[in-house]
Amino acid sequence: MNLKTKCPICNSRVKKEVFHNKVWGGNKNDKFIRCLKCDTVFLYPLPNNSQLTKFYKNYPNYMKGRSIDQNWSNLKNTYDVLSKRDIPLRKSFVEKYFVKGNVCDVGCSVGFMLDYFKSNNIEAVGIEPSLLEYNFSVSNNNTVYKSFKELPNKKYSNVTSYFVIEHLIDPINFIKSCLNITKKNGRFIFEIPHRNDFLLKNMKNNSYKDFILQKMHVTYFSYESLEFMLKKINKKYKIEFGQKYGLDNHLMWATRNSNSGADFKFSKKLNNIYKKELIKQNMYDYFIVIIYN
């Protein structure tokens, strides 16, 4: 099946191919298609801005059906799970790439990164459009705004955005907006999923694709399509690689076609060895991008 819809990254209307014809949380007409020019995979049909705004006002309700371990019915539990999982992964990149000064975390969710920054004596504010997450973060004494428009007229030494860009219909404009609030010689650091991770490339059945390719993710990037997008920004950048999920998770998918219900758990040491090997073989599950302003 060939489609000539406009690509959100390169704006090309050259023919596209179907990447996957099922979208978790979508309807029977939704699918993901791949641009044959820039290699970006994106949701078809694309949502409009009003649809996305409505969706993210109630984002935790969507997540209740997706992420059982994080328990989005209890945002304190979500905070604890995300803190334990993600802060150790991000700590080294904060230490390596942050410049001295403050930080704005765009898409700060329940605010666990804001608390981490503040615990390290970094002045931190956030942006969060989801009302439930916004209220939770503010209740923990964080300074959070609902949009770029609400931010005070100031710039930040560091701007971060963790797993936000894949949710957007115009990632390039979002990156430019983040750079607009970044001080000269500051850093914009973001994380984004890798479309060619180990499971997407190697699962012989579609159970993982059916789950991971979801309605809330508008775009999926390979290394090639990510570079294509970053070159349009016209700033110096660096791409690093990360692996969030370990051997435990992958074996659950391989043996149960699911990410839950395991009665086994491997050591942290073994999982770390496995993660390093996936990164070495270019089958990591996310990118860390550092843009120098």
C-alpha positions as CSV (number, residue, x, y, z in Angstrom):
1,M,0.0,0.0,0.0
2,N,1.5,3.4,-1.0
3,L,0.5,6.7,0.6
4,K,1.4,10.2,-0.5
5,T,0.6,12.0,2.8
6,K,3.0,14.8,3.9
7,C,5.8,13.7,6.2
8,P,6.0,15.8,9.4
9,I,9.8,15.9,9.4
10,C,10.9,16.4,5.8
11,N,7.5,17.6,4.3
12,S,8.0,15.2,1.4
13,R,4.9,13.8,-0.3
14,V,6.8,11.0,-2.0
15,K,5.3,7.6,-1.6
16,K,5.3,6.1,1.9
17,E,5.1,2.4,3.0
18,V,3.1,0.9,5.8
19,F,5.4,0.2,8.8
20,H,2.6,-1.4,10.9
21,N,-1.1,-1.5,10.5
22,K,-2.1,-1.6,14.1
23,V,-2.0,1.2,16.7
24,W,-2.4,0.5,20.4
25,G,-5.1,2.8,21.7
26,G,-6.1,3.8,18.2
27,N,-8.9,2.7,15.9
28,K,-9.0,0.2,13.0
29,N,-8.1,2.9,10.4
30,D,-4.9,4.1,12.2
31,K,-1.5,2.8,11.1
32,F,2.1,3.8,11.2
33,I,3.8,4.6,7.9
34,R,7.5,5.1,7.0
35,C,8.7,8.0,4.9
36,L,11.0,6.7,2.2
37,K,12.9,9.9,2.0
38,C,13.9,10.6,5.6
39,D,13.1,7.2,7.2
40,T,10.8,8.7,9.9
41,V,7.9,6.5,10.9
42,F,4.7,8.5,11.9
43,L,1.1,8.0,12.8
44,Y,-1.5,8.1,10.0
45,P,-3.7,9.9,10.0
46,L,-1.9,12.6,12.0
47,P,-3.8,14.1,15.0
48,N,-4.3,17.9,15.1
49,N,-3.2,20.2,17.9
50,S,-6.7,20.4,19.5
51,Q,-6.8,16.6,19.7
52,L,-3.4,16.4,21.3
53,T,-4.2,19.1,23.8
54,K,-7.4,17.3,24.8
55,F,-5.5,14.0,25.0
56,Y,-2.7,15.3,27.3
57,K,-5.0,17.0,29.8
58,N,-5.9,13.5,30.9
59,Y,-2.7,11.6,30.1
60,P,-2.6,9.5,33.3
61,N,-6.0,8.0,32.4
62,Y,-4.5,6.7,29.1
63,M,-1.5,5.3,31.0
64,K,-3.6,3.4,33.4
65,G,-4.3,0.8,30.7
66,R,-0.7,0.6,29.6
67,S,1.8,0.7,32.4
68,I,0.6,-1.4,35.3
69,D,3.9,-1.3,37.2
70,Q,3.8,2.5,37.4
71,N,0.2,2.5,38.7
72,W,-1.0,5.8,37.2
73,S,-4.0,5.6,39.4
74,N,-1.6,6.5,42.2
75,L,0.7,9.3,41.1
76,K,2.9,8.9,44.3
77,N,3.6,5.4,43.2
78,T,4.3,6.6,39.7
79,Y,6.7,9.2,41.1
80,D,8.5,6.5,43.1
81,V,8.8,4.0,40.2
82,L,10.0,6.6,37.7
83,S,12.5,8.0,40.2
84,K,14.0,4.6,40.9
85,R,14.2,3.6,37.2
86,D,15.1,6.8,35.4
87,I,17.3,9.0,37.7
88,P,20.2,6.5,37.8
89,L,20.1,6.4,34.0
90,R,20.1,10.2,33.7
91,K,22.5,11.1,36.5
92,S,25.7,10.6,34.5
93,F,24.4,12.7,31.5
94,V,23.4,15.5,33.9
95,E,26.9,15.4,35.4
96,K,28.6,15.2,32.1
97,Y,26.7,17.7,30.0
98,F,25.0,20.3,32.3
99,V,26.5,23.7,32.4
100,K,26.5,25.8,35.6
101,G,23.1,27.5,36.2
102,N,19.4,26.7,36.2
103,V,17.2,24.2,34.3
104,C,13.8,24.0,32.8
105,D,12.4,20.5,32.3
106,V,9.8,20.5,29.5
107,G,7.3,17.8,30.0
108,C,8.2,17.3,33.7
109,S,5.4,14.8,34.4
110,V,5.1,14.2,38.2
111,G,8.2,16.3,38.9
112,F,10.7,13.6,40.0
113,M,13.5,15.2,37.9
114,L,12.7,18.6,39.3
115,D,13.2,17.2,42.8
116,Y,16.5,15.5,41.7
117,F,17.8,18.8,40.2
118,K,16.9,20.7,43.4
119,S,18.5,18.1,45.6
120,N,21.7,18.9,43.7
121,N,21.3,22.6,44.3
122,I,20.2,23.3,40.7
123,E,17.4,25.9,40.4
124,A,14.6,24.0,38.5
125,V,11.2,24.8,37.0
126,G,9.1,22.7,34.7
127,I,6.4,22.7,32.0
128,E,3.6,20.1,32.1
129,P,0.3,20.3,30.1
130,S,-1.3,17.3,31.9
131,L,-3.5,18.7,34.6
132,L,-3.2,15.7,36.9
133,E,0.6,15.6,36.7
134,Y,0.8,19.4,36.9
135,N,-1.2,19.4,40.1
136,F,0.8,16.6,41.7
137,S,4.1,18.3,41.0
138,V,2.9,21.7,42.2
139,S,1.6,20.0,45.4
140,N,5.2,18.9,46.0
141,N,6.3,22.6,46.0
142,N,7.7,22.6,42.5
143,T,7.4,25.6,40.2
144,V,5.6,24.3,37.1
145,Y,3.9,26.1,34.1
146,K,1.4,24.6,31.7
147,S,3.0,25.9,28.5
148,F,5.9,27.9,27.0
149,K,3.5,30.9,26.9
150,E,3.2,30.9,30.7
151,L,7.0,30.9,31.4
152,P,8.4,34.1,32.7
153,N,10.5,36.1,30.3
154,K,13.9,34.5,31.1
155,K,16.3,31.9,29.7
156,Y,17.8,28.8,31.2
157,S,21.3,27.4,31.3
158,N,20.0,23.9,30.7
159,V,16.7,22.7,29.1
160,T,15.7,19.1,29.3
161,S,12.9,17.1,27.8
162,Y,12.6,13.4,28.5
163,F,10.5,11.3,26.0
164,V,8.3,14.2,24.8
165,I,9.4,14.7,21.2
166,E,7.9,11.5,19.9
167,H,4.4,12.7,21.1
168,L,4.4,15.8,18.8
169,I,3.2,16.5,15.3
170,D,5.9,19.2,14.8
171,P,9.1,18.1,16.6
172,I,11.3,20.6,14.8
173,N,9.3,23.6,16.0
174,F,9.3,22.1,19.5
175,I,13.1,21.8,19.5
176,K,13.4,25.4,18.3
177,S,11.0,26.5,21.1
178,C,13.3,24.8,23.7
179,L,16.4,26.4,22.2
180,N,14.6,29.8,22.4
181,I,14.5,29.5,26.2
182,T,18.1,28.2,26.4
183,K,20.8,30.7,27.2
184,K,23.7,31.3,24.8
185,N,26.3,28.5,25.4
186,G,23.6,26.5,27.2
187,R,22.5,23.0,26.5
188,F,19.2,21.4,25.4
189,I,19.2,17.7,26.3
190,F,16.4,15.3,25.3
191,E,15.7,11.6,25.2
192,I,13.7,9.9,22.5
193,P,12.9,6.2,21.7
194,H,15.0,4.3,19.1
195,R,12.8,2.8,16.5
196,N,15.2,0.0,15.7
197,D,15.6,-1.4,19.2
198,F,16.3,-5.1,19.8
199,L,12.7,-6.2,20.1
200,L,11.4,-4.2,17.2
201,K,14.0,-5.7,15.0
202,N,13.9,-9.3,16.2
203,M,10.5,-10.3,17.5
204,K,9.1,-12.7,14.9
205,N,5.5,-12.1,16.0
206,N,3.7,-8.8,16.3
207,S,2.9,-8.8,20.0
208,Y,5.6,-6.2,20.9
209,K,4.9,-4.0,17.8
210,D,1.2,-4.1,18.7
211,F,2.0,-2.8,22.2
212,I,4.9,-0.4,21.7
213,L,3.5,1.4,18.5
214,Q,0.8,3.4,20.3
215,K,-1.6,6.3,19.7
216,M,0.3,8.8,21.9
217,H,3.5,8.4,19.9
218,V,3.2,10.4,16.7
219,T,6.7,9.9,15.4
220,Y,9.4,7.1,15.7
221,F,13.0,7.8,14.8
222,S,15.9,5.7,13.5
223,Y,19.4,7.0,13.8
224,E,19.2,8.2,10.2
225,S,15.9,10.0,10.6
226,L,17.0,11.6,13.9
227,E,20.1,12.9,12.2
228,F,18.0,14.2,9.3
229,M,15.9,16.2,11.8
230,L,18.8,17.5,13.8
231,K,20.6,18.8,10.7
232,K,17.6,21.0,10.0
233,I,18.1,22.7,13.4
234,N,21.5,24.0,12.3
235,K,23.1,23.6,15.7
236,K,26.0,21.6,16.9
237,Y,24.8,18.4,18.5
238,K,25.9,15.0,19.9
239,I,23.9,11.7,20.0
240,E,24.5,9.2,22.8
241,F,22.7,5.8,23.3
242,G,20.9,4.3,26.2
243,Q,19.2,1.0,27.1
244,K,16.4,1.3,29.7
245,Y,15.0,-2.3,29.7
246,G,17.0,-5.3,30.6
247,L,17.2,-9.1,30.0
248,D,14.2,-9.7,32.3
249,N,11.9,-7.5,30.2
250,H,13.1,-9.0,26.9
251,L,12.7,-12.5,28.1
252,M,9.1,-11.8,29.2
253,W,8.3,-10.6,25.6
254,A,10.1,-13.6,24.1
255,T,8.4,-16.2,26.3
256,R,5.1,-14.6,27.2
257,N,4.5,-12.0,24.5
258,S,3.9,-9.5,27.3
259,N,5.8,-7.2,29.6
260,S,4.2,-8.5,32.8
261,G,3.7,-11.7,34.8
262,A,7.3,-12.8,35.1
263,D,8.3,-15.2,37.9
264,F,12.1,-14.6,37.3
265,K,14.4,-11.7,37.9
266,F,18.1,-11.4,37.0
267,S,20.8,-9.6,38.9
268,K,21.6,-5.9,38.3
269,K,25.1,-7.0,37.1
270,L,23.7,-9.4,34.4
271,N,21.2,-6.8,33.2
272,N,23.8,-4.1,32.9
273,I,26.1,-6.5,30.9
274,Y,23.1,-7.2,28.6
275,K,22.3,-3.5,28.2
276,K,25.9,-2.6,27.3
277,E,25.9,-5.4,24.7
278,L,22.7,-4.1,23.1
279,I,24.2,-0.6,22.9
280,K,27.4,-2.0,21.4
281,Q,25.4,-3.7,18.7
282,N,23.3,-0.6,17.9
283,M,20.1,-2.2,19.2
284,Y,19.6,0.2,22.2
285,D,16.1,1.4,23.0
286,Y,16.6,5.2,23.3
287,F,18.8,8.2,22.2
288,I,20.2,10.9,24.4
289,V,20.6,14.1,22.3
290,I,22.7,17.1,23.4
291,I,22.2,20.3,21.4
292,Y,24.7,23.1,22.0
293,N,23.1,26.5,21.8
